[in-house]
């Protein structure tokens, strides 16, 4: 069933995609089927999207736990898992909800880029740089960068995230934590790229979020999903244009072609775009995990 919103007791926060419920030392993180583009939530949902995001994040949390700890306790598959918290568990929560440890969020979007795409490509065409970082001349769209870049942004509750310079990041979180964010983001990105490539996916760029728990930095929110990453099919990768992707870039491209000004309200998606988007999310899951989406 399509889940666009939950309305259970104890709602702590409603984000663009996830509804968070406070369970004391833990949070229940429910991934809905909402989809956002250009930081605006669309009126149309994508079937299976929330469950794919949750299960794929859980997959990556397990795969990368040796590199950096994360907040995951369990994917909620059975109402019994929430019984100790006295929390209701209607059927629509199963498979799309993560029980996670509560951490203090670091208010930075940690972006790693290995290829020239999206807003980085737009900035390069205009200035020859990527958010103030000098780049070689003559790069084409989708070219692999000489080395992956760390390009953090603000974490906006509403509106658009804005790029952060190195000095601004240090002023926000301090020099030590800024360096830890950079090193950890790039290490996770490099590991995931090496994991995804033989499975037929180029991880062009990604966004990670971190929190602090008992003085330790951990990964929170989601990890290497079609919502937070740009996935390209290896067999269709051709530098010089935007490659076909297994993420919501397909929805962004449709919205751009329609002439939307990127301000709310967003237009509704037609059925064929919804169906194709669901197929792309399922295919990303299949390639990365080796399991077909049931």
Secondary structure as a PSIPRED ss2 file (coil, helix, strand):
# PSIPRED VFORMAT (PSIPRED V4.0)

   1 X C   1.000  0.000  0.000
   2 X C   1.000  0.000  0.000
   3 X C   1.000  0.000  0.000
   4 X C   1.000  0.000  0.000
   5 X C   1.000  0.000  0.000
   6 X C   1.000  0.000  0.000
   7 X C   1.000  0.000  0.000
   8 X C   1.000  0.000  0.000
   9 X C   1.000  0.000  0.000
  10 X C   1.000  0.000  0.000
  11 X E   0.000  0.000  1.000
  12 X E   0.000  0.000  1.000
  13 X E   0.000  0.000  1.000
  14 X E   0.000  0.000  1.000
  15 X C   1.000  0.000  0.000
  16 X C   1.000  0.000  0.000
  17 X C   1.000  0.000  0.000
  18 X E   0.000  0.000  1.000
  19 X E   0.000  0.000  1.000
  20 X E   0.000  0.000  1.000
  21 X E   0.000  0.000  1.000
  22 X E   0.000  0.000  1.000
  23 X C   1.000  0.000  0.000
  24 X C   1.000  0.000  0.000
  25 X C   1.000  0.000  0.000
  26 X E   0.000  0.000  1.000
  27 X E   0.000  0.000  1.000
  28 X E   0.000  0.000  1.000
  29 X E   0.000  0.000  1.000
  30 X E   0.000  0.000  1.000
  31 X E   0.000  0.000  1.000
  32 X C   1.000  0.000  0.000
  33 X C   1.000  0.000  0.000
  34 X C   1.000  0.000  0.000
  35 X C   1.000  0.000  0.000
  36 X E   0.000  0.000  1.000
  37 X E   0.000  0.000  1.000
  38 X C   1.000  0.000  0.000
  39 X C   1.000  0.000  0.000
  40 X E   0.000  0.000  1.000
  41 X E   0.000  0.000  1.000
  42 X C   1.000  0.000  0.000
  43 X C   1.000  0.000  0.000
  44 X C   1.000  0.000  0.000
  45 X C   1.000  0.000  0.000
  46 X C   1.000  0.000  0.000
  47 X C   1.000  0.000  0.000
  48 X C   1.000  0.000  0.000
  49 X H   0.000  1.000  0.000
  50 X H   0.000  1.000  0.000
  51 X H   0.000  1.000  0.000
  52 X H   0.000  1.000  0.000
  53 X H   0.000  1.000  0.000
  54 X H   0.000  1.000  0.000
  55 X H   0.000  1.000  0.000
  56 X H   0.000  1.000  0.000
  57 X H   0.000  1.000  0.000
  58 X H   0.000  1.000  0.000
  59 X H   0.000  1.000  0.000
  60 X H   0.000  1.000  0.000
  61 X H   0.000  1.000  0.000
  62 X H   0.000  1.000  0.000
  63 X H   0.000  1.000  0.000
  64 X H   0.000  1.000  0.000
  65 X C   1.000  0.000  0.000
  66 X C   1.000  0.000  0.000
  67 X C   1.000  0.000  0.000
  68 X C   1.000  0.000  0.000
  69 X C   1.000  0.000  0.000
  70 X E   0.000  0.000  1.000
  71 X C   1.000  0.000  0.000
  72 X E   0.000  0.000  1.000
  73 X E   0.000  0.000  1.000
  74 X E   0.000  0.000  1.000
  75 X E   0.000  0.000  1.000
  76 X C   1.000  0.000  0.000
  77 X C   1.000  0.000  0.000
  78 X C   1.000  0.000  0.000
  79 X C   1.000  0.000  0.000
  80 X H   0.000  1.000  0.000
  81 X H   0.000  1.000  0.000
  82 X H   0.000  1.000  0.000
  83 X H   0.000  1.000  0.000
  84 X C   1.000  0.000  0.000
  85 X C   1.000  0.000  0.000
  86 X C   1.000  0.000  0.000
  87 X C   1.000  0.000  0.000
  88 X C   1.000  0.000  0.000
  89 X C   1.000  0.000  0.000
  90 X C   1.000  0.000  0.000
  91 X H   0.000  1.000  0.000
  92 X H   0.000  1.000  0.000
  93 X H   0.000  1.000  0.000
  94 X C   1.000  0.000  0.000
  95 X C   1.000  0.000  0.000
  96 X C   1.000  0.000  0.000
  97 X E   0.000  0.000  1.000
  98 X E   0.000  0.000  1.000
  99 X E   0.000  0.000  1.000
 100 X E   0.000  0.000  1.000
 101 X E   0.000  0.000  1.000
 102 X C   1.000  0.000  0.000
 103 X C   1.000  0.000  0.000
 104 X E   0.000  0.000  1.000
 105 X E   0.000  0.000  1.000
 106 X C   1.000  0.000  0.000
 107 X C   1.000  0.000  0.000
 108 X E   0.000  0.000  1.000
 109 X E   0.000  0.000  1.000
 110 X E   0.000  0.000  1.000
 111 X E   0.000  0.000  1.000
 112 X E   0.000  0.000  1.000
 113 X E   0.000  0.000  1.000
 114 X E   0.000  0.000  1.000
 115 X E   0.000  0.000  1.000
 116 X C   1.000  0.000  0.000
 117 X C   1.000  0.000  0.000
 118 X H   0.000  1.000  0.000
 119 X H   0.000  1.000  0.000
 120 X H   0.000  1.000  0.000
 121 X H   0.000  1.000  0.000
 122 X H   0.000  1.000  0.000
 123 X H   0.000  1.000  0.000
 124 X H   0.000  1.000  0.000
 125 X H   0.000  1.000  0.000
 126 X H   0.000  1.000  0.000
 127 X H   0.000  1.000  0.000
 128 X C   1.000  0.000  0.000
 129 X E   0.000  0.000  1.000
 130 X E   0.000  0.000  1.000
 131 X C   1.000  0.000  0.000
 132 X C   1.000  0.000  0.000
 133 X E   0.000  0.000  1.000
 134 X E   0.000  0.000  1.000
 135 X C   1.000  0.000  0.000
 136 X C   1.000  0.000  0.000
 137 X C   1.000  0.000  0.000
 138 X C   1.000  0.000  0.000
 139 X C   1.000  0.000  0.000
 140 X C   1.000  0.000  0.000
 141 X C   1.000  0.000  0.000
 142 X C   1.000  0.000  0.000
 143 X C   1.000  0.000  0.000
 144 X E   0.000  0.000  1.000
 145 X E   0.000  0.000  1.000
 146 X E   0.000  0.000  1.000
 147 X E   0.000  0.000  1.000
 148 X E   0.000  0.000  1.000
 149 X E   0.000  0.000  1.000
 150 X E   0.000  0.000  1.000
 151 X C   1.000  0.000  0.000
 152 X C   1.000  0.000  0.000
 153 X E   0.000  0.000  1.000
 154 X E   0.000  0.000  1.000
 155 X C   1.000  0.000  0.000
 156 X C   1.000  0.000  0.000
 157 X C   1.000  0.000  0.000
 158 X C   1.000  0.000  0.000
 159 X C   1.000  0.000  0.000
 160 X C   1.000  0.000  0.000
 161 X C   1.000  0.000  0.000
 162 X C   1.000  0.000  0.000
 163 X E   0.000  0.000  1.000
 164 X C   1.000  0.000  0.000
 165 X C   1.000  0.000  0.000
 166 X H   0.000  1.000  0.000
 167 X H   0.000  1.000  0.000
 168 X H   0.000  1.000  0.000
 169 X H   0.000  1.000  0.000
 170 X H   0.000  1.000  0.000
 171 X H   0.000  1.000  0.000
 172 X H   0.000  1.000  0.000
 173 X H   0.000  1.000  0.000
 174 X C   1.000  0.000  0.000
 175 X H   0.000  1.000  0.000
 176 X H   0.000  1.000  0.000
 177 X H   0.000  1.000  0.000
 178 X H   0.000  1.000  0.000
 179 X H   0.000  1.000  0.000
 180 X H   0.000  1.000  0.000
 181 X H   0.000  1.000  0.000
 182 X H   0.000  1.000  0.000
 183 X H   0.000  1.000  0.000
 184 X H   0.000  1.000  0.000
 185 X H   0.000  1.000  0.000
 186 X H   0.000  1.000  0.000
 187 X H   0.000  1.000  0.000
 188 X H   0.000  1.000  0.000
 189 X H   0.000  1.000  0.000
 190 X H   0.000  1.000  0.000
 191 X H   0.000  1.000  0.000
 192 X H   0.000  1.000  0.000
 193 X H   0.000  1.000  0.000
 194 X H   0.000  1.000  0.000
 195 X H   0.000  1.000  0.000
 196 X H   0.000  1.000  0.000
 197 X H   0.000  1.000  0.000
 198 X C   1.000  0.000  0.000
 199 X C   1.000  0.000  0.000
 200 X C   1.000  0.000  0.000
 201 X E   0.000  0.000  1.000
 202 X E   0.000  0.000  1.000
 203 X E   0.000  0.000  1.000
 204 X E   0.000  0.000  1.000
 205 X E   0.000  0.000  1.000
 206 X E   0.000  0.000  1.000
 207 X E   0.000  0.000  1.000
 208 X E   0.000  0.000  1.000
 209 X E   0.000  0.000  1.000
 210 X E   0.000  0.000  1.000
 211 X E   0.000  0.000  1.000
 212 X E   0.000  0.000  1.000
 213 X E   0.000  0.000  1.000
 214 X C   1.000  0.000  0.000
 215 X C   1.000  0.000  0.000
 216 X E   0.000  0.000  1.000
 217 X E   0.000  0.000  1.000
 218 X E   0.000  0.000  1.000
 219 X E   0.000  0.000  1.000
 220 X E   0.000  0.000  1.000
 221 X C   1.000  0.000  0.000
 222 X C   1.000  0.000  0.000
 223 X C   1.000  0.000  0.000
 224 X C   1.000  0.000  0.000
 225 X C   1.000  0.000  0.000
 226 X C   1.000  0.000  0.000
 227 X C   1.000  0.000  0.000
 228 X C   1.000  0.000  0.000
 229 X E   0.000  0.000  1.000
 230 X E   0.000  0.000  1.000
 231 X E   0.000  0.000  1.000
 232 X E   0.000  0.000  1.000
 233 X E   0.000  0.000  1.000
 234 X H   0.000  1.000  0.000
 235 X H   0.000  1.000  0.000
 236 X H   0.000  1.000  0.000
 237 X C   1.000  0.000  0.000
 238 X C   1.000  0.000  0.000
 239 X C   1.000  0.000  0.000
 240 X C   1.000  0.000  0.000
 241 X C   1.000  0.000  0.000
 242 X C   1.000  0.000  0.000
 243 X C   1.000  0.000  0.000
 244 X C   1.000  0.000  0.000
 245 X E   0.000  0.000  1.000
 246 X C   1.000  0.000  0.000
 247 X C   1.000  0.000  0.000
 248 X C   1.000  0.000  0.000
 249 X H   0.000  1.000  0.000
 250 X H   0.000  1.000  0.000
 251 X H   0.000  1.000  0.000
 252 X H   0.000  1.000  0.000
 253 X H   0.000  1.000  0.000
 254 X H   0.000  1.000  0.000
 255 X H   0.000  1.000  0.000
 256 X H   0.000  1.000  0.000
 257 X H   0.000  1.000  0.000
 258 X H   0.000  1.000  0.000
 259 X C   1.000  0.000  0.000
 260 X C   1.000  0.000  0.000
 261 X C   1.000  0.000  0.000
 262 X C   1.000  0.000  0.000
 263 X C   1.000  0.000  0.000
 264 X C   1.000  0.000  0.000
 265 X C   1.000  0.000  0.000
 266 X C   1.000  0.000  0.000
 267 X C   1.000  0.000  0.000
 268 X C   1.000  0.000  0.000
 269 X C   1.000  0.000  0.000
 270 X C   1.000  0.000  0.000
 271 X H   0.000  1.000  0.000
 272 X H   0.000  1.000  0.000
 273 X H   0.000  1.000  0.000
 274 X H   0.000  1.000  0.000
 275 X H   0.000  1.000  0.000
 276 X H   0.000  1.000  0.000
 277 X H   0.000  1.000  0.000
 278 X H   0.000  1.000  0.000
 279 X H   0.000  1.000  0.000
 280 X H   0.000  1.000  0.000
 281 X H   0.000  1.000  0.000
 282 X H   0.000  1.000  0.000
 283 X H   0.000  1.000  0.000
 284 X H   0.000  1.000  0.000
 285 X H   0.000  1.000  0.000
 286 X H   0.000  1.000  0.000
 287 X H   0.000  1.000  0.000
 288 X H   0.000  1.000  0.000
 289 X H   0.000  1.000  0.000
 290 X C   1.000  0.000  0.000
 291 X C   1.000  0.000  0.000
 292 X C   1.000  0.000  0.000
 293 X C   1.000  0.000  0.000
 294 X C   1.000  0.000  0.000
